[in-house]
Amino acid sequence: MNQAPPLTGYNAFSENTWIPVLDPVREKALALGALVGSEAGQELAANANRHEPELRTHDRYGKRIDTVEFHPSYHALMQHAFGGGVHSAAWTARSDGFSAHATLFYLWNQLEQGTACPVTMTFASIAVLRQAPEIAREWEPKVLANAYDPRPLPFAQKQGVTIGMAMTEKQGGSDLRMVRTEARATANGEYLLTGHKWFCSAPMSDAFFTLARLPEGVTCFFVPRSLPDGTRNTFLIQRLKDKCGNRSNASSEIEYRDTRAWLVGEPGRGIATIIEMAHLTRFDIVVGTAGMMRVAFDQALHHARHREAFGKKLSEHALMQNVLADLSLEAEAAARLAFHLARAFDAKEAAITRILTPVAKYWHCKRLPVMTVEAMEVLGGNGYVEEAMLARLYREAPLNGIWEGSGNVICLDVLRSLAKSTEGLEMLLAEMQGTGDGRLVRHATAIRALLAKNEGLEASARRLVEMIALGVQATLMVRQSSSKDGELFVASRIAGDSGRQLGTLSSSSLSS
Ligand SMILES: Cc1cc2nc3c(=O)[nH]c(=O)nc-3n(C[C@H](O)[C@H](O)[C@H](O)COP(=O)(O)OP(=O)(O)OC[C@H]3O[C@@H](n4cnc5c(N)ncnc54)[C@H](O)[C@@H]3O)c2cc1C
């Protein structure tokens, strides 16, 4: 008695009014939305995480094979993601490619996050691939094919391929100037790499963008798993990481030993080259975290609508309503910010995307763990049990804040971008002021004042980034949401009319 039924049989796309209506991927989004809301899709996600990938370093004759074996559920999910074009829509949609991709990636992250890793790397790889036109000519059609083929076959025999990125070494992940893997030029214009990578996710991918050191400095290289003659490149997978979450995704330690590689971009400019890819994976994190917030909220609301305590549904209790309303505001503001950023990418508004991508990456990643904990608590004891999706989401939640630039590093990146130009920030502040809401006008002034201080700015970087993120979210809520939700968001997040936890909205504004 009194157990909530599972949340299945809904469409995560058509039932979500926060997603902008977009023709180019409507059919795909409807299909994906149905998968997200289906028992079968949710079962695939649970199984892919319960039955973890296993490393096979050698075959039975002792030959190195360096492969990873996955549960069939993982392959089924990858088939859905790559077959459905989640990785390719940005580059292939008739129009509004980034918004199309954002729609699909937002939905995908409501289903399963381990597979989101190879999806986002393959999507983002195009930015670096195009800096190596000869490689791009051959590889881009297969990167953008809506096909998934997990077999370790020679490149020529594959319809679709996946791409990874391997930068982090033992001695440094944020500070990539410390890369020690060495590259030696060969007589035929290729390079041989020797060294290691301490983190390399999705090591079964068909090729990697990686960093190694030339006399000119840290340089970007392309490392395919299969060589032009069809043999395997040396790519030694030493271990898989035993991780807190993200368990369907294989994350490995690898070694290069005279591994054949091709130069990408200019020697010594490797970090600047590969950061183009990281800029796009950071964008995906903004979108993906918004999706995860949405599913956390959906799960909490569903439970509260079905479970009774003290004589009525949980959702009918005033204090629970405050918690649910606050969760909803958080998830809606994140979605609106994510789709706003996608639109800016489509409009090629580089000044905006340059600053808003790290700002939103930092903020969403900080809010997601808070949200998952609160949503889990709404489910009571059931929330802490593995069968409820929230336990998995909870373990997953901190990861986006760590990879692709951890919190502090991202905030310092915002400062670096502002030191070069404040054009993007000024555009965002003008939007805040343009709402005509006195609280947002004062908020914009406070951001300018903090920035003008200069002294101690590094130590204040988190504060500054948080203020920008909240200001942009509030602007979007005022402009795009219902007047009540816009007002609640501004009152609680900008004017300080709330406590430090979720569920502390002022009761007068809630009931008005
Ligand atoms: C599951 C998983 C998968 C991963 N997959 C990949 C992958 O496929 N490819 C890849 O290349 N990497 C991958 N990584 C590595 C990841 O990108 C790095 O862990 C991350 O960039 C942080 O680097 P680090 O671990 O060396 O930490 P550090 O660089 O040692 O940083 C530690 C902490 O110090 C902070 N910090 C650093 N510099 C400063 C500063 N100047 N001021 C203030 N604070 C600072 C950081 O914000 C961070 O919180 C993966 C990591 C995980 C957890």
The ligand as an SDF file (V2000), in Angstrom:
LIG
                    3D

 53 58  0  0  0  0  0  0  0  0999 V2000
   35.5060    9.9920  -14.3410 C   0  0  0  0  0  0  0  0  0  0  0  0
   36.5460   10.8640  -14.9580 C   0  0  0  0  0  0  0  0  0  0  0  0
   36.8250   10.7360  -16.3020 C   0  0  0  0  0  0  0  0  0  0  0  0
   37.7960   11.5300  -16.8910 C   0  0  0  0  0  0  0  0  0  0  0  0
   38.0430   11.3910  -18.2260 N   0  0  0  0  0  0  0  0  0  0  0  0
   39.0240   12.1180  -18.7980 C   0  0  0  0  0  0  0  0  0  0  0  0
   39.3440   11.9690  -20.1850 C   0  0  0  0  0  0  0  0  0  0  0  0
   38.7060   11.2160  -20.9050 O   0  0  0  0  0  0  0  0  0  0  0  0
   40.3680   12.6780  -20.6920 N   0  0  0  0  0  0  0  0  0  0  0  0
   41.0810   13.5420  -19.9280 C   0  0  0  0  0  0  0  0  0  0  0  0
   41.9940   14.1580  -20.4470 O   0  0  0  0  0  0  0  0  0  0  0  0
   40.8070   13.7180  -18.6170 N   0  0  0  0  0  0  0  0  0  0  0  0
   39.7930   13.0430  -18.0420 C   0  0  0  0  0  0  0  0  0  0  0  0
   39.5090   13.2100  -16.7080 N   0  0  0  0  0  0  0  0  0  0  0  0
   40.3620   14.0560  -15.9100 C   0  0  0  0  0  0  0  0  0  0  0  0
   39.7480   15.3790  -15.5250 C   0  0  0  0  0  0  0  0  0  0  0  0
   39.5760   16.1980  -16.6380 O   0  0  0  0  0  0  0  0  0  0  0  0
   40.6850   15.9760  -14.4580 C   0  0  0  0  0  0  0  0  0  0  0  0
   40.6000   15.1560  -13.3120 O   0  0  0  0  0  0  0  0  0  0  0  0
   40.3120   17.4060  -14.1250 C   0  0  0  0  0  0  0  0  0  0  0  0
   40.5770   18.2430  -15.2130 O   0  0  0  0  0  0  0  0  0  0  0  0
   41.0870   17.9240  -12.8920 C   0  0  0  0  0  0  0  0  0  0  0  0
   42.4460   17.6710  -13.0120 O   0  0  0  0  0  0  0  0  0  0  0  0
   43.2420   16.9230  -11.8470 P   0  0  0  0  0  0  0  0  0  0  0  0
   42.5100   15.6760  -11.5030 O   0  0  0  0  0  0  0  0  0  0  0  0
   44.6430   16.7790  -12.2670 O   0  0  0  0  0  0  0  0  0  0  0  0
   43.1330   17.8810  -10.6150 O   0  0  0  0  0  0  0  0  0  0  0  0
   44.0840   19.1970  -10.2520 P   0  0  0  0  0  0  0  0  0  0  0  0
   44.4710   19.8110  -11.5460 O   0  0  0  0  0  0  0  0  0  0  0  0
   45.1510   18.6780   -9.3750 O   0  0  0  0  0  0  0  0  0  0  0  0
   43.0700   20.0620   -9.4970 O   0  0  0  0  0  0  0  0  0  0  0  0
   42.6300   19.7530   -8.1670 C   0  0  0  0  0  0  0  0  0  0  0  0
   41.7570   20.8820   -7.6650 C   0  0  0  0  0  0  0  0  0  0  0  0
   42.5140   22.0800   -7.6100 O   0  0  0  0  0  0  0  0  0  0  0  0
   41.8220   23.1260   -8.2430 C   0  0  0  0  0  0  0  0  0  0  0  0
   42.7860   24.0490   -8.8440 N   0  0  0  0  0  0  0  0  0  0  0  0
   43.6520   23.7880   -9.8550 C   0  0  0  0  0  0  0  0  0  0  0  0
   44.3320   24.9000  -10.1660 N   0  0  0  0  0  0  0  0  0  0  0  0
   43.8900   25.8830   -9.3530 C   0  0  0  0  0  0  0  0  0  0  0  0
   44.2080   27.2680   -9.2080 C   0  0  0  0  0  0  0  0  0  0  0  0
   45.0880   27.8710   -9.9900 N   0  0  0  0  0  0  0  0  0  0  0  0
   43.5390   27.9780   -8.2450 N   0  0  0  0  0  0  0  0  0  0  0  0
   42.6140   27.3900   -7.4620 C   0  0  0  0  0  0  0  0  0  0  0  0
   42.2730   26.1020   -7.5740 N   0  0  0  0  0  0  0  0  0  0  0  0
   42.9020   25.3480   -8.5060 C   0  0  0  0  0  0  0  0  0  0  0  0
   40.9210   22.4710   -9.2600 C   0  0  0  0  0  0  0  0  0  0  0  0
   39.7690   23.2830   -9.5500 O   0  0  0  0  0  0  0  0  0  0  0  0
   40.5460   21.1840   -8.5400 C   0  0  0  0  0  0  0  0  0  0  0  0
   39.4250   21.4030   -7.7280 O   0  0  0  0  0  0  0  0  0  0  0  0
   38.5120   12.4530  -16.1130 C   0  0  0  0  0  0  0  0  0  0  0  0
   38.2250   12.5760  -14.7450 C   0  0  0  0  0  0  0  0  0  0  0  0
   37.2490   11.8030  -14.1730 C   0  0  0  0  0  0  0  0  0  0  0  0
   36.9680   11.9470  -12.7130 C   0  0  0  0  0  0  0  0  0  0  0  0
  1  2  1  0
  2  3  1  0
  2 52  2  0
  3  4  2  0
  4  5  1  0
  4 50  1  0
  5  6  2  0
  6  7  1  0
  6 13  1  0
  7  8  2  0
  7  9  1  0
  9 10  1  0
 10 11  2  0
 10 12  1  0
 12 13  2  0
 13 14  1  0
 14 15  1  0
 14 50  1  0
 15 16  1  0
 16 17  1  0
 16 18  1  0
 18 19  1  0
 18 20  1  0
 20 21  1  0
 20 22  1  0
 22 23  1  0
 23 24  1  0
 24 25  2  0
 24 26  1  0
 24 27  1  0
 27 28  1  0
 28 29  2  0
 28 30  1  0
 28 31  1  0
 31 32  1  0
 32 33  1  0
 33 34  1  0
 33 48  1  0
 34 35  1  0
 35 36  1  0
 35 46  1  0
 36 37  1  0
 36 45  1  0
 37 38  2  0
 38 39  1  0
 39 40  1  0
 39 45  2  0
 40 41  1  0
 40 42  2  0
 42 43  1  0
 43 44  2  0
 44 45  1  0
 46 47  1  0
 46 48  1  0
 48 49  1  0
 50 51  2  0
 51 52  1  0
 52 53  1  0
M  END
$$$$
